Amino acid sequence: MQTKQWSLQDAKNKFSAVVDAAQQGKAQVITRRGVPSAVVLSIEEFEKFQRFEAAQSPSFIDHLLSMPADDGEFERLDVQLRDFE
């Protein structure tokens, strides 16, 4: 994927060109004070990243099954009940 960097001011001034380039599959990096701070992608690239992220995330069932097993025994505290009269 090709990328082009735009200063924030240039990106604002030429936003249509930024979007057009992104639609052609070329990621557009927006910089603020020379530091990359945002990326403009085509919707297809964005959806591809979302599908990849979803595929990498464990399901809730996987999360529950990865919890440590309990042997069923636990230490009980010796607690004195208080009087309530």
N, C-alpha and C positions, 0 to 999 in steps of 0.2 A: 504494500500500500504506500503510495507516495504521499508525502506531507509537505505542506507549505506553511510557513510561519507568517503571521500578520500581527502587527502591533494592534492594540485595542482600538486606537484611533483610526488606523487604516481599515480595520475590519468593519468598524461602524460606517465609515465613508463608502465602502465598497461591499456592503453586506450581500447584495445580490450576487456578486462575483464569488464571494465566499461560499454561499449556498450552492451556486451552480457547480463549483469545483467539487464540493462535497457530494453532490448528486452523481457526479461522474466517478465516484469511488475513491476520490483523493481526500484523505483526512486533512482538515485545515486547523492548524494550531494557532491559538490566539495567545499573545504574550501581553503581560502587563509589566511595564518597567523592565523589559527584556527577559522576564521569567515566564516560561510557559504556564498558563493558568486555566485554559479551557481548550476543548477540541470540538469542532463541528464535523459531524459524520452524516452520511446518507442514512435514511431510515432503514435501509436493508442492512447496512453494517451495524447499526445500533441494535436491530432485532437479532442479528447473528450473535452479538456479544451477550444479549439477554438470554438467548437459548443456551449458550455455552455456560453462563453463570448458573442457570437453573439446573443444567445437567451435572454441574460440579457440586451443587449443594446437596447435602444429605437430606433425605425425607425425614419427616417427624418420626416415623416408625424406625428408621435407621438410628436416629438419635436416641430413642428410647431403648432400643436393643443394644446400644453401645454403652449403656450405663453399667457400672460395676455390679456384679451379682452379690446378693446378700445371702449369708448362710442361714438366715432366719433367726439368729440369736443376737440380742443386744442387751447391753447392761442397763438395768433399771436403777433409778435413783431411789434411795430410801428417803421418802418425803413424809413429814409429819403433817397430818391434816390440822387445820386451825379450827378453833372453836368459833362458832358464829352467833352464839346467843347473846 
